[in-house]
């Protein structure tokens, strides 16, 4: 970090701002650059300072500040030679906020011949994220000469599962007008409904290694598939048959690549799997190419399903969990400030950063956002350093680390702080935390896998599973059942292209878990149970039915 912040020398502040942006310290960069941007400062590089301020604000997701500075830049420095860059940045900001019409309009104001490649790449990145077909159709009508827009819409129609017979004339017109590849943009012909559906299950059974150690390690795979088989039986009894075809992906991608080269995989109605990240990316490409809905059973990585209309996560992603938790906190906690600490890994980093963005977009303020390594006592101490928890609205501890819970609860006790605490349900399984400790405080648990063991469906599932497997079901058994029962039911209800129907329906109560749903074009489960211990029992505070 520069040692001469807030210098009286304008050039020093300008160089500080540039360096802070490179270091990712965007709010500090904004503070350094802001005084240089106004005409009264008479700084010779004021337009550049204004642009860099807008860049820093954009990266900090402070959209209002970024747009305000870009407006100043365009109005006060209209002859700046690089003004096209400002229009381009405004287009990106509008896309980020879902303002597609404004983004296309602003990008269209960039003079011909400038930033052509960059404009095309920007639109190609953001346009596939539009989840509203009517909005997309309206944009195609408003910008009839935009080839990137037309191609993205054709992709949504044919590759994204939006196509209906009513779209035939418009698709034909786009193919002719923009010389699109007719082979690529010919919708796959498939029957609307079938009496039975074929589902491929791609999991690392590793049947070539029967050792006890290997089978124990992969018990979760066995459980997952056993749950699916039970769901298959249930659907069969209801007159909705599915045929399951299990494939052993092994532990590496080579076996998966061999499987995906088999012609029979391309003829499946739906695919479930795999469980390893490298394989998930391969299968995502296969799903898109062959237009087969594919469900990842265990991942919580939202990036896996980004811009792929054929790929879904069964689980709510870390991003969705954070967004739902932040909305719950804003709606239910009296204070409007928060401190957010998150574990130093990808999923919990995504949780922490998304929580801050969502909570502040709603009107709250995250006063502190810090990364910790809960295995290191010094890191935990540094995470809480300088924070008086008695003055904070609520605390978020996004960590499943075994030390994080005891340390946090101990610190709350030491400081005499009674603020609400949001964390993960894994704290219930931490032997170093008692149920009494959690019950005595306002601890709110993000709990995607909560099962009400008294519910009739859960009791019946356990009974049937014990009869078949002679073992009680694990959480993976329950996931396997819920996944196949839910998506198998959608196959029989809507056919093998049911993206639109998922997008237009809200979450529903699950057969076992609290809820499942993919409204508004979400491709990970959008329902996340928020729970709390009351009288030593877990209580769901945001049930699907709203009661």
Buried (B, 14 or more C-beta within 10 A) or exposed (E): EBEEBEBEEBEBBBBBBBBBBEEEBBBBBBBBBBBBBBEEBEBEBBBBBBBBBBBBBBBBBBBEBBBBBBBBBBEBBEEBEEBBBBBBBBBBBBBBBBBBEBBBBBBEEBEEEBBEEBBBEBBBEBBBEBBBBEEBBEBBEEBEEBBBBBBBBBBBBBBBBBBEEEBEEBBEEBBEEBEBEEEEBEBEEEEEEBEEBBBBBBBBBBEEEEEEEEBEEBEBBBBBBBBBBBBBBBBEEEEBBBEBEBBBBBBEBEBBEEBBEEEEBEEBBBBBBBBBEEBBBBBBEBBBEBBBBBBBBBBBBBEBBEBBBBBBBBBBBBBBBBBBBBBBBBEEBEBBBBBBBBBBBEBBBBBBBBBBBBBBBEEBEBEBBBBBBBEEEEBBEBBBEEBEBEEBBBBBBBBBBBBBBBBBBEBBEEBEBEBBBBBBBBBBEBEEBEEEBBBEBBBBBBBBBBBBEEBEBBEEBBEBBEEEBEEEBBBBBBBBBBBBBBBBBBBBEBBBBBBBEBBEEEBEBBBBBBBBBBBEBBBBBBBBBBBBBEEEEBEBEBBBEEE
